[in-house]
Amino acid sequence: MRPISAAVLTMIAALALCLVAPASASVISVNTVSANGDLRSPNNLTAGVVAADFWNQLAGVSGSLTNIVDDSNTVTTADFTVSTGSSGVGNNSYTPVDAFDGDTRLLNGFTSGSNSSSTNFITIVMSQIPYTVYDLYLYFDRPNTTMAISVTGSATVYNVTNTAVGFYDNATIDGNGNYVVFSGLTASSFTATLDATGILRPGLNGWQIVDATVVPEPASLGILALASLTLLARRRRV
């Protein structure tokens, strides 16, 4: 059996690097209520389970923003509207560690729904999402609330109970916590609904849309191209 040439080994190594290299995922993040200062002023703060900069800030309890930015502060096509049956907001009174503690600020303030059984829900309508495939992270750190959380385009409905812990606790796993993840969404628009049980008020701290399209890093692509050229050049000499 002929031994594997150095050029072929180089090619194999380059392909392996491309497979394991991390992808650069773009993230669009929204904070609903600015408690203890929002995430853009006076400092641009990093927050989220998927750590991201440049959070878009909703000024009121409900409302809309258009052409919001991603985590590189690049303007996107994405728009959203938040609606609630209440005019109230909540604050968990968590104390940020320092002026750069974005996670505590994200989990502190929340848009509150009504305690009426007919209007005790919060809806997010997103449109013109620029990603082909994406994951949606929804944050809801409000004390003693039970909610059903659903998103159009997904058959999953999360029935969650939250006790407001002040740190990220994944309710996707067992139904207890303060955030859930809807993975592999593909629609360019969706409606997310947080519907509280009985007369409890739902709460919404914010959300993230994370690009789930796998794209090799430019450096990895460069290595692959270099290896391919090396292999072609060697074959021509043989």
C-alpha positions as CSV (number, residue, x, y, z in Angstrom):
1,M,0.0,0.0,0.0
2,R,1.4,3.4,-1.0
3,P,2.1,5.7,2.0
4,I,0.0,8.8,2.4
5,S,1.8,11.8,1.0
6,A,2.7,14.9,3.0
7,A,0.4,17.0,0.9
8,V,-2.6,14.7,1.6
9,L,-1.8,14.7,5.3
10,T,-1.8,18.5,5.2
11,M,-5.1,18.5,3.5
12,I,-6.6,16.2,6.1
13,A,-5.3,18.4,8.9
14,A,-6.7,21.5,7.3
15,L,-10.1,19.9,7.0
16,A,-10.0,18.8,10.7
17,L,-9.2,22.4,11.7
18,C,-12.2,23.7,9.8
19,L,-14.5,21.2,11.5
20,V,-13.4,22.1,15.0
21,A,-12.9,25.8,14.6
22,P,-15.5,27.9,16.4
23,A,-18.1,29.7,14.3
24,S,-18.6,33.4,14.6
25,A,-22.2,33.6,15.6
26,S,-24.0,37.0,15.3
27,V,-26.4,37.9,18.2
28,I,-29.3,40.3,18.4
29,S,-30.2,41.1,22.0
30,V,-33.0,43.2,23.6
31,N,-33.4,44.4,27.2
32,T,-37.0,45.4,28.1
33,V,-36.6,47.5,31.2
34,S,-33.7,49.6,32.4
35,A,-33.3,48.8,36.1
36,N,-30.1,50.1,37.8
37,G,-29.2,51.6,34.4
38,D,-29.7,50.0,31.0
39,L,-27.1,48.0,29.1
40,R,-26.0,50.8,26.8
41,S,-25.5,53.7,29.2
42,P,-23.3,54.9,30.6
43,N,-21.2,51.9,29.5
44,N,-21.8,49.3,26.8
45,L,-22.2,46.2,28.9
46,T,-21.9,42.5,28.0
47,A,-24.8,40.3,29.2
48,G,-26.7,37.1,28.4
49,V,-26.2,33.3,28.4
50,V,-24.7,33.9,25.0
51,A,-22.4,36.8,26.1
52,A,-23.1,39.7,23.8
53,D,-22.5,43.4,23.6
54,F,-24.7,46.2,22.2
55,W,-28.1,45.3,23.7
56,N,-31.0,47.2,22.2
57,Q,-33.0,49.0,24.9
58,L,-36.8,49.2,24.9
59,A,-37.6,52.5,26.6
60,G,-41.1,51.7,27.9
61,V,-43.2,48.8,29.2
62,S,-44.2,48.0,25.6
63,G,-43.4,49.5,22.2
64,S,-41.5,48.9,19.0
65,L,-38.0,49.3,17.6
66,T,-36.9,48.9,14.0
67,N,-33.6,48.0,12.3
68,I,-32.1,47.0,15.6
69,V,-28.3,46.3,15.9
70,D,-26.4,43.1,16.5
71,D,-23.5,42.4,18.9
72,S,-21.1,44.3,16.7
73,N,-23.3,47.4,16.7
74,T,-24.2,46.7,13.0
75,V,-27.7,47.8,12.0
76,T,-29.8,44.8,10.9
77,T,-33.2,44.5,9.2
78,A,-34.8,43.1,12.4
79,D,-37.8,44.8,14.0
80,F,-39.9,44.0,17.0
81,T,-43.0,45.0,19.0
82,V,-43.6,44.1,22.6
83,S,-47.3,44.1,23.8
84,T,-48.6,43.6,27.3
85,G,-52.0,43.9,29.1
86,S,-50.4,46.0,31.8
87,S,-48.5,49.3,32.2
88,G,-46.4,48.1,35.0
89,V,-42.7,47.2,35.4
90,G,-40.9,45.2,38.0
91,N,-37.5,45.4,39.7
92,N,-35.9,42.5,41.5
93,S,-33.5,44.8,43.4
94,Y,-30.5,42.8,42.7
95,T,-27.3,44.7,43.4
96,P,-24.8,44.8,40.4
97,V,-21.3,43.7,41.3
98,D,-19.9,46.8,39.6
99,A,-20.5,49.3,36.8
100,F,-19.8,46.7,34.2
101,D,-22.2,43.9,35.5
102,G,-24.6,43.6,32.6
103,D,-26.0,40.2,33.7
104,T,-27.5,41.6,36.9
105,R,-29.0,44.6,35.2
106,L,-30.6,42.3,32.6
107,L,-32.2,40.1,35.2
108,N,-33.2,43.1,37.4
109,G,-35.9,44.9,35.5
110,F,-38.8,43.3,33.7
111,T,-41.9,44.2,31.8
112,S,-44.9,43.0,33.7
113,G,-48.1,41.5,32.4
114,S,-51.6,42.1,33.9
115,N,-53.0,40.0,36.8
116,S,-56.3,39.7,34.9
117,S,-56.9,36.2,33.6
118,S,-57.9,37.6,30.2
119,T,-54.8,39.8,29.7
120,N,-52.1,38.2,31.7
121,F,-49.7,37.6,28.8
122,I,-46.8,39.3,27.1
123,T,-46.2,39.0,23.3
124,I,-43.1,39.7,21.3
125,V,-43.5,40.0,17.5
126,M,-40.2,39.9,15.6
127,S,-39.9,40.4,11.9
128,Q,-37.2,40.6,9.2
129,I,-34.8,38.4,11.1
130,P,-31.6,38.3,9.1
131,Y,-30.6,34.7,10.0
132,T,-31.5,31.5,8.1
133,V,-31.4,29.4,11.2
134,Y,-31.3,30.8,14.8
135,D,-31.9,30.0,18.4
136,L,-34.1,32.2,20.6
137,Y,-33.3,32.8,24.3
138,L,-36.1,34.3,26.4
139,Y,-35.4,35.7,29.9
140,F,-38.1,36.1,32.6
141,D,-36.7,36.5,36.1
142,R,-39.9,37.4,37.9
143,P,-40.6,35.9,41.3
144,N,-43.2,33.2,41.9
145,T,-44.7,33.1,38.4
146,T,-45.9,30.1,36.4
147,M,-46.2,30.6,32.6
148,A,-46.7,28.8,29.3
149,I,-44.1,30.0,26.8
150,S,-44.6,29.4,23.1
151,V,-43.2,30.6,19.8
152,T,-44.9,30.4,16.4
153,G,-42.9,28.0,14.1
154,S,-42.1,25.7,17.0
155,A,-44.1,22.8,18.4
156,T,-42.5,23.2,21.8
157,V,-44.4,24.8,24.7
158,Y,-42.5,25.4,27.9
159,N,-44.5,25.3,31.1
160,V,-42.2,27.0,33.6
161,T,-42.1,28.1,37.2
162,N,-39.7,30.9,38.1
163,T,-38.5,31.9,41.6
164,A,-36.3,34.9,40.6
165,V,-32.8,33.6,41.5
166,G,-30.7,36.5,40.1
167,F,-28.5,34.2,38.0
168,Y,-29.1,32.3,34.8
169,D,-31.1,29.1,35.4
170,N,-32.1,27.1,32.4
171,A,-35.8,26.2,32.6
172,T,-35.6,24.3,29.3
173,I,-34.2,21.4,31.3
174,D,-36.8,20.8,34.1
175,G,-39.3,23.7,33.9
176,N,-37.8,25.6,36.8
177,G,-35.6,28.6,36.1
178,N,-35.6,32.0,34.4
179,Y,-34.8,31.4,30.8
180,V,-35.7,29.0,28.0
181,V,-34.2,28.3,24.6
182,F,-36.1,27.6,21.3
183,S,-33.5,26.0,19.0
184,G,-33.4,25.7,15.2
185,L,-36.0,28.3,14.3
186,T,-36.1,29.2,10.6
187,A,-38.9,31.7,10.0
188,S,-38.0,35.3,9.2
189,S,-40.7,36.4,11.7
190,F,-42.2,34.9,14.9
191,T,-44.6,35.7,17.7
192,A,-43.5,34.6,21.2
193,T,-46.1,34.5,24.0
194,L,-45.6,34.4,27.7
195,D,-48.9,33.4,29.2
196,A,-49.2,33.3,33.0
197,T,-51.4,30.9,34.9
198,G,-54.5,32.1,36.7
199,I,-54.1,35.6,38.0
200,L,-50.3,35.6,38.1
201,R,-48.4,38.3,36.3
202,P,-45.9,37.2,33.6
203,G,-42.5,39.0,33.4
204,L,-40.1,39.5,30.5
205,N,-36.5,40.7,31.0
206,G,-35.3,40.4,27.5
207,W,-34.3,38.0,24.7
208,Q,-31.5,37.1,22.3
209,I,-31.6,35.8,18.8
210,V,-28.4,33.8,18.0
211,D,-27.4,33.0,14.5
212,A,-27.1,29.2,14.4
213,T,-25.7,29.0,10.9
214,V,-22.3,27.2,11.1
215,V,-19.7,29.2,9.2
216,P,-16.0,28.3,9.5
217,E,-13.7,31.1,10.7
218,P,-11.8,33.0,7.9
219,A,-8.5,31.7,9.2
220,S,-9.7,28.1,8.9
221,L,-10.9,28.7,5.3
222,G,-7.4,30.2,4.6
223,I,-5.7,27.1,5.9
224,L,-8.0,24.9,3.8
225,A,-7.3,26.9,0.6
226,L,-3.5,26.8,1.3
227,A,-3.6,23.0,1.7
228,S,-5.6,22.6,-1.5
229,L,-3.1,24.7,-3.5
230,T,-0.2,22.6,-2.0
231,L,-1.9,19.4,-3.0
232,L,-2.6,20.7,-6.6
233,A,0.9,21.9,-7.0
234,R,2.4,18.6,-5.9
235,R,0.2,16.6,-8.3
236,R,1.3,18.8,-11.2
237,R,4.9,18.0,-10.4
238,V,4.3,14.2,-10.3
